Amino acid sequence: MIYSTHIDGTQVDEYSNEQQSNQVVGEGYIKASGTLLQFRGRGWSGEDNIAAKFFPNGDKSGIYGERASYETWDWEANDDQSPEDLGLSWDDYPTTEVEAFYQFYLSAADKGYCRRLMSAERKQRRTDEERDARYEAAQQKSMLCMMRLMSSSMQILRPYMSK
């Protein structure tokens, strides 16, 4: 099942007040079949992922993703002032984001939980210019694919159009 969540018009962003009615705040996919569950969601805070298997004895195992962010600016050492307050640039103090994937096992009999790190990678935040360039490139690629699809459809339909 594919889902999405939207703002119903009553929520207000405490910082910028820019949220609009029916604005998408999250979307994802959930699938449950027999003893398996898969979930993947994407929202303002990033992606959430889990794949789990449920066993007849109550045990569960699977894989999930977890994110963490670390600021390089020391708020306490700077009397809770931002870099901008001190005439500095935020660009010199980036936030580091890490995404990790873990295997897990929950034992019903032992009432125990175990997890093992499978992978971890640092996520690179893109500047507005980089995001705009990637969006533009994706739009151009999408348009090119659409034009090719229309051209091949016309070639298929051409013999039938002359009759």
N, C-alpha and C positions, 0 to 999 in steps of 0.2 A: 504494500500500500504506500503510495506517495502522499505526503501531507504538506501543508504549509500553514503558518500562523501569521495573523495580521493584526494590526492595531484597530480597535473598534471605534476610535475617535475620542475616547475618554482619557487616554493616557497622555501625559505631558512629560517631555524630556526636561529634567530639572536644570540642565545647562543651557540648551539652545532653543528649546521650544519649537524645533523644526520637524517633529514627527507629524505625519499626515494620516488622516483616516484611511484605512485599508492598506497602509504601508506594510510590506512583508518584513517580518522580523525573524523568521526562521522557516526552513523547509527541510524535508528529509524523506527517508525511506525506511519502512519497517516491514519485516517479513517473519512470520512465525509458521513453522511447519513441523508437525510431530514434536520432536524433542529439541529442535533447533530454533534459535532466535537470532535475527540480524537486525541491527539498527545503525543508521547513518544519518546524522542531522547536521545542518549548517545554520548557524545563527550569527548574531553580532559578535559573540565571543569566540567564534571559530567553529571547528568541526568536532562532533562527538561520534565515536565509533565503538561498537561492541558486537561481537559474534559469540554466542554462548550455546552450549549443549547441556541439556538437563538429563540426568541419569535416573533410572527407576529407584535407586536407593537414596535419592535426595541430593547427591553430589552434583556439582556444576563445574564446568570448565570452559575456557574460551580465551579470547583475545580482546583487549580494549585499548583505546588511545587516551592519552592524558596530556594536557598542556600546562605550562607554567610560564610566567613572565617575571623577569628580574630587571629592576631599574638600576642603572649605573649612577644615577644622581643620588647623593647622600643628603636627604632632606634634614636629618637631625643635625649633621655637622654644619649645615647652612641655615640654621634657625628657621626651618620650614619655609624658606624662600625658594622660589623656582630659579632656574638659570636665567630666565628673562628678567626677573627682579634684580639680579646681580649684574645685568648687562652682558650675559653670556648667551650662547645659542644651545637650544635643545639638541641640535645635530651632533654636538660634541659629547652628549650623554644619552646614547640610544637605549631603548628598552630591548632586552634580549628575550626572545621567545624560544622555548624548547618544546618539541612535541615528541612524546615517547610512546611506544607500544609495548604492552606487557601481556604475557601469558598468565592465566590465573587458574587456580583450582580451589574449590570450596568443598570440604569434607563434612558431610552431615554427621557421620558417626563420631569423628574426632572434634567436631566444632572448630575446625581449623581452616585457615586461609593461607595460601601461598601464592606468591607472584614472582615472575622472573622477567627481567628486562630483555626484550627482543631487539629493540632498536631505539635510537634517539637521534634527533637532528635539530640543529638550530634553524629556526625560521627567520628568513630575512624580510624585514618590512620594506615595502616599496614606497618610494616617494610618490606624490601626486602625479608628477610628470611620467614616471615609469608606469603607473597604473593606467594613465590616459593612453600612453603609447601601446600598451598591451591590449587595451580595450579596442583601440582603433585597428590594430592588426587583426584582432579576432573578428571585428565587424567586416573588414575587407575580405578575410578568408571565408566568412559566412556568405557574403555576397557572391564571391567567386563560385563557391559550391552551389549556390542557388541557381546561378546562371548556367553552370554545367548541367545541372539536373533538368532545367527547363529545356536546354538544347537537346539533351538525349531524349527527353519526353517527346519533343517535337519530331525527332527523327523516327521514333517508334510510331507516332500517330499519323505522320505524313501520308503513308499509303492509304489510310482509311479516310483521310480528309478529302481526297480527290474523287471519291466515289459518290 
